[in-house]
């Protein structure tokens, strides 16, 4: 998927889609052989109470994931279904409303429409256990087909026989598209780089017992950790001529060279409310994640570039001055390249989304005034320059003392 799934507030941590099931499709009973009907919603846990409100109001401890209808895909498996036990579904229309619980719990739910030739069907079993995952195996293959081998692609996705999900987070999480225009929020203006939500792996396990509604509400929970950074451009000293500030790339890395991306395996829990387990399957070379921004995103002093990184599930990173994660911003002032590195001093826990707004590029002060030269076109001849405080002098002749290039004019 190359579109951004917008995130917004989900009030009420204990709200379940099933509480309003009759609002999605009419209540009915299970009939063996009938196709199973699904609805779905999804969320991140909010890791930062002061998270900005670009995604919507933050209420409680959840940030809902708003699907992109007709584009997003999920796989749903049921080992004791009749016939096929694994099918792919696309996300269709949205149904929204209040939960009816007497509080201002607002949800957004989507219906699921099968893409596989045959959808999951009810069997005569007294119990049906559903395993679901986002993105679907086909969506993963379309995204990672140029990165991984065919064998690796074939091993990814949901396997209902083993109760496991295999996924992959790449080293390069550069956006598929750069923003077309700047955004203004909270009194600041800048570029919001939309993350590729194909990397936001989400899962759900749900048990249906005989006598319950035949309409299955799935609530997908994100398993990766999302770190969003707002990088602010510095200011120029009053005596310094302002030059373009271009942010070229950002790199998130582990200071002790531990893996933060690559292959992983998720094992579903044996009950609906329990936590699944994770295991990193990569060894070396996945200790950093990079995003590049094409020719760069140009910002004025005080403007920002916002980008989000997805990290392996199940990881916790310590807080304090010896933080385990650092962010390096690669930028240039005029044509002069620079870097800025900041160490994350906040504890990072799994399955949450965090927002860091205190990454500030250095100011350009009068002591750095010599950097004006960086703004020149590298193809400019010295003879084309008139250098201040040089008595209107300029260079026109150069004699190479090593006799490798004699009598060279500029």
C-alpha positions, 0 to 999 in steps of 0.5 A, spaced: 500 500 500 502 506 498 497 511 501 497 513 508 492 510 513 490 516 517 490 515 525 485 518 529 483 518 536 479 511 539 476 513 546 475 508 551 480 502 552 476 497 553 471 498 547 470 492 543 467 492 536 462 487 538 459 491 543 455 494 537 455 488 532 448 490 530 449 496 527 454 493 522 450 487 519 443 485 522 443 480 528 443 472 525 445 465 527 450 461 525 448 456 519 453 451 517 456 452 510 454 459 510 459 464 508 462 468 515 461 475 515 466 480 518 467 487 520 474 490 522 477 496 526 484 497 528 489 501 533 495 503 536 497 504 543 498 511 545 505 511 547 505 519 549 500 522 552 502 529 549 502 526 542 500 531 537 493 531 534 495 531 527 491 524 527 485 527 531 484 528 538 487 523 543 482 520 548 484 515 553 490 510 551 488 508 544 490 511 537 485 508 532 488 506 525 483 508 519 483 503 513 484 505 506 478 502 503 479 498 497 486 498 498 488 495 504 488 487 505 487 482 511 488 475 511 483 471 516 484 464 517 480 459 521 483 452 522 476 449 523 472 452 518 468 448 512 472 448 506 478 453 505 481 455 512 485 461 509 482 467 505 484 474 503 479 480 504 479 487 502 477 493 507 470 496 504 466 501 506 466 505 513 460 504 519 461 509 524 457 511 530 457 511 538 458 505 542 451 506 546 455 505 552 453 512 555 460 515 554 463 519 548 466 512 545 466 513 538 469 508 533 470 507 526 469 500 523 469 497 516 466 491 513 471 486 509 469 483 502 473 477 500 478 477 494 479 469 495 475 465 490 472 462 496 471 465 503 471 462 510 465 458 511 461 456 518 462 448 520 458 444 524 463 445 530 461 448 537 467 453 536 471 457 531 477 460 532 479 466 527 486 468 526 487 475 522 493 479 520 494 485 516 497 486 511 495 480 507 500 475 504 499 478 497 500 485 499 506 483 503 509 480 496 507 486 492 511 491 497 517 486 498 518 482 492 524 487 489 527 486 496 526 479 498 527 472 494 521 468 492 523 463 497 523 469 503 516 471 500 513 465 500 515 464 507 511 470 509 504 471 512 499 468 516 500 460 517 494 457 521 497 450 521 502 453 526 499 459 529 504 463 526 505 470 522 512 471 519 513 478 517 519 483 515 521 490 516 526 493 511 532 497 512 530 502 507 523 505 509 523 511 505 516 513 503 513 511 496 511 518 495 513 525 498 508 530 500 506 535 494 505 541 499 507 543 506 502 542 512 501 548 517 499 545 524 500 548 531 502 554 529 508 551 525 509 549 517 513 544 514 513 537 510 509 531 513 512 525 510 506 519 510 509 513 512 508 506 508 503 503 513 504 496 509 509 495 515 504 497 520 503 489 522 497 488 526 494 481 528 487 479 531 485 472 535 478 471 536 474 465 538 466 464 536 462 459 540 456 456 539 450 461 540 453 467 539 452 472 533 454 470 526 457 477 525 464 477 527 467 483 529 475 483 528 479 488 532 486 489 529 492 491 534 498 494 531 504 489 534 510 494 531 513 500 534 512 507 531 516 512 532 515 519 529 520 525 529 518 532 528 525 535 526 525 543 526 530 547 522 535 552 525 535 559 525 540 564 522 544 569 526 542 576 524 548 578 520 548 571 516 545 571 509 539 566 509 541 560 505 536 554 503 536 548 508 534 542 505 533 535 509 536 529 505 535 523 510 534 521 517 537 514 520 534 511 526 539 506 529 541 502 535 547 504 539 549 497 541 548 494 534 542 490 536 537 488 530 531 493 530 528 491 523 529 485 519 525 478 519 521 476 525 516 471 527 509 472 531 506 466 535 499 467 536 496 466 544 492 460 546 487 465 548 483 471 545 486 476 551 493 473 552 499 476 549 502 473 543 510 472 543 515 475 538 522 472 535 527 476 531 529 472 525 535 476 523 542 476 525 546 482 522 545 488 518 539 490 521 541 495 526 538 501 523 533 504 518 533 509 513 529 514 510 531 518 504 527 524 501 529 524 494 533 531 492 531 533 499 525 537 502 527 544 503 525 548 509 525 555 512 528 557 519 523 554 524 519 549 519 519 542 520 520 535 516 516 529 520 517 522 518 515 515 522 519 509 523 517 502 524 521 498 529 521 490 530 515 488 535 516 486 542 522 490 543 523 495 549 529 500 549 531 504 556 531 511 557 536 516 560 542 519 557 545 512 555 539 511 551 539 505 546 536 509 540 539 515 536 536 519 530 541 522 525 538 527 520 542 529 514 541 536 511 545 541 508 545 549 508 546 551 501 550 546 498 554 545 505 552 538 508 551 537 515 549 532 520 545 532 527 544 526 531 540 526 537 539 520 542 532 518 545 532 519 552 525 516 553 523 509 554 520 505 548 515 499 550 512 495 544 506 496 540 506 503 541 506 510 537 511 515 540 512 522 537 518 526 538 518 534 537 524 536 540 529 534 534 532 541 533 537 543 527 543 547 530 542 555 528 547 558 523 551 563 527 555 569 525 561 564 526 559 560 521 558 566 516 564 563 511 559 557 509 556 562 504 561 559 499 557 553 500 551 556 496 555 557 490 554 552 484 560 548 484 562 549 477 563 557 478 570 559 476 574 563 481 574 569 476 567 570 476 567 572 483 568 579 487 571 577 494 569 582 499 574 586 503 579 584 498 580 590 494 576 588 488 581 583 487 580 577 483 584 570 481 585 570 474 592 565 473 594 559 477 601 556 476 602 549 478 609 548 482 608 541 481 608 542 473 602 538 473 597 543 470 601 549 468 598 556 466 591 554 468 586 560 467 580 561 471 
